[in-house]
Amino acid sequence: MSRLKAEASRQGMSVNAFLLRLIRQQLDLSAPRVAPRQYHDLDHLAGTWSAAEASALLHAVADFNAIDPELWR
């Protein structure tokens, strides 16, 4: 692990970014990305929620923003 950290530091990258780059290179995933499709099927809902509904949704999905520190070492 120390060699990974040292090489990532030498290249001015985080260990996570360095590992992702290595994986992409080894799996030949370096091809240009295609722009993601845009969907508009929920556009009719924009601006229709009450403050209480919006608050309930944000509370329900709060765990999605949690970061596992073990994954970023």
N, C-alpha and C positions, 0 to 999 in steps of 0.2 A: 504494500500500500504506500509505503514511503517513496518508492520510485515513481508511482503514479502521481503523487502529490508534487514531487520535485519536478517532473516533466510538465505537469499542468502549470505550475508556477513559472517555469522557464518560458513557457509559451504564452504567459499572461492570461491563462484561462482558469476557470474553476475546475475542480476535479470532475464534477458532473458534466460540464460542457466538453471537457477533454474526452471522457469516456463515451459520451454520445457521438462525438466526431469519430472516434476509433471504431465504434460499432457500425456507423454509417459507411465508413471506408471499407471495412471488412465484408459487409453485406452488399456492397456496391449500391448503396442508397443515396449516393451523392448527386443523382440526376435532379434537374430542376423540379421544384414542386409545382404541381398544378394548382391554380387558385381554387380554393374551396367553393363549392356550390352555394349560392345564396337562396335561402328559402323565404317565402313570404306568406306561408300558410297561417302564421299566427299574427299577422299585421293587424287584423281586425280587433285584436285584444288590446292593442296599445292605447294607453290612457283610459281604460275602462275599469281598472281595479280601484277599489276604495283604499284609503290609507291603511285600514285594518287588514285588508286582504294582502296588500303589498308587504306589510310588516310580517304577517303570518308566513308568507312565502320566503322572505329573507331569513326568518327564524328556521324554517324547515330545511333550507339549503346551506345554513351556516357551516356545517361540517365540511362542505365541499371546498371551503377556503382554508381548511386546516392543513398545515405543512408538517410532515413527519421529519423531524430534524435528523433522524438516522439516515434518511435517503440523501441528505445533502452534506454528508461528511466526506 
